[in-house]
Amino acid sequence: MRRCGLQSGVRGAVALVVCVWLVAGCHKQKQQVYQPTAPTLGEERPAPAPARHKAPTIESAPADSAGMIPPDAVHGPPAVTETGLASWYGPPYSGRKGADGSVYDQNAMTAASLTLPLGTVARVTNLTNNQAVLVKITDRGPFVRGRIIDLSLAAAKATGVYRAGVAKVQVEAYPPPPSPTGIPGGRWCVQIGAFYNVEDAVQLKADLMRRYTTAKVIEFQGPTGYWVRINPKFADKATAKAVADGIHIPDAEPYLTRTD
């Protein structure tokens, strides 16, 4: 009985081991078959870094031979030296007549100034990069408070003012040609504007004509709007300044400018 019981116990133990092995094997197989895996959607790549582009290089447009000013055009020390802001102008001024009567060529080395005599040759130096150019004053402007000179497109590119738009410069003006008017210090006027509506300019012209009976008051259209100009009977700078100081119009600042 004991042997039979031993054999029975052995068989039972073996059966238990086999059962455990089978269960373990089935469990392992079950994990292998039914273990969920994430679907492959393709290899994930890091987002590409934004491409780095170099800033466009602005090439200086060469002025034609007629627009270039030779270095030997100036002699001796400058007659006037001034530091301030420079800007530049191109279209819609290109092709229009300047204050000196010449047609504005944006590819020539020219500039506009409120105070320098027409025909003056000036050296303009960009104080940020020390690039300089010789220009001829052919027009009047800029009519923006704080700015002292308006460069042509070519002159702005040659000095680096083109990309900046506005830059601090030094203007060295050399002895100007004799004034054709014969008036010491030149001929001066007062210019007011610019108005969006011609009616506003005409109304101001009528008011100023009643106020300054001895002056010549005109209204004209420019590329940026309508302007009114007062030419005093006595065209010296002191008289024109007195006229400008007596004008107080909202949003229409008077500018003292030279006409010769």
Residue, then its C-alpha position, 0 to 999 in steps of 0.5 A: m500500500r505504501r509503495c502504491g501510495l508512493q508511486s501514486g504520489v510520484r505520478g501526482a508530482v510529475a503530473l503537477v510539474v507537467c501541468v505547471w510547465l504547460v501553464a507557464g508555457c501557454h502563458k509565455q506563448k500567450q504574451q508573445v502572441y497577444q502583446p500589442t505593439a504600436p503600429t509603425l507609422g514611419e521613422e520619426r525625424p526631428a523637425p529640420a532647423p530653419a534654413r539660414h539665408k544670408a542678407p541680400t547684398i545690395e550692390s551700389a549702382p554705378a552712376d553714369s559718367a555724367g553723374m560722377i563727381p571727380p575727387d579734384a572738384v573740391h579744393g581746400p577746407p570745407a566752407v560749412t560742416e554739419t552733422g545730422l540725419a540723411s535720407w534718400y529719395g527715388p521714385p516718384y521723384s525720378g524724371r521730375k525737374g529739381a529746384d535747379g531746373s535739371v531733371y532728377d536722375q536717381n542714378a547720378m550723385t546728387a542730393a537735396s538740401l534746404t540751406l546749401p546753395l544750388g550747385t554746391v558740391a558736398r562730401v557726405t560721410n555715413l558716420t556708421n560705416n565711414q563710407a563717403v561720396l561727393v554729391k551736387i546739390t540740385d534740389r530742395g529738401p528734405f522737408v522732415r524735421g531733423r534731417i539735413i540732406d536727401l541723397s539720390l538713390a545712387a549716393a544712398k547706395a554708395t554710402g550705405v544709407y539705402r538699406a538703413g533708410v535714415a542714417k547719421v552723416q556729416v556733410e562738408a560743403y565746399p565753397p559754392p558758386p557765386s549767387p546768381t541773384g547777387i544777394p549776400g547769403g542767398r535768396w530765401c523763402v518759406q514753404i508750408g505743407a504738404f496738404y493732401n487736398v488742394e482746397d486746403a492749400v488754396q485756402l492757406k494761400a488766400d489767407l497768407m496773401r491777405r496777411y503778407t500783402t508785399a510777398k509773392v504767395i504761390e500754391f503748387q503740387g509736389p510728389t507728396g502733396y500740395w505746398v504753399r510758398i511765401n517769397p518775401k519782398f526782401a529775400d534775405k534769410a533774416t526776413a524769411k526766418a521772421v515770416a516762418d516764426g510767425i506762422h503757426i498752423p496745426d499739422a503744417e510745419p513751415y520750412l525755411t529754404r533757400t531758392d538759389 
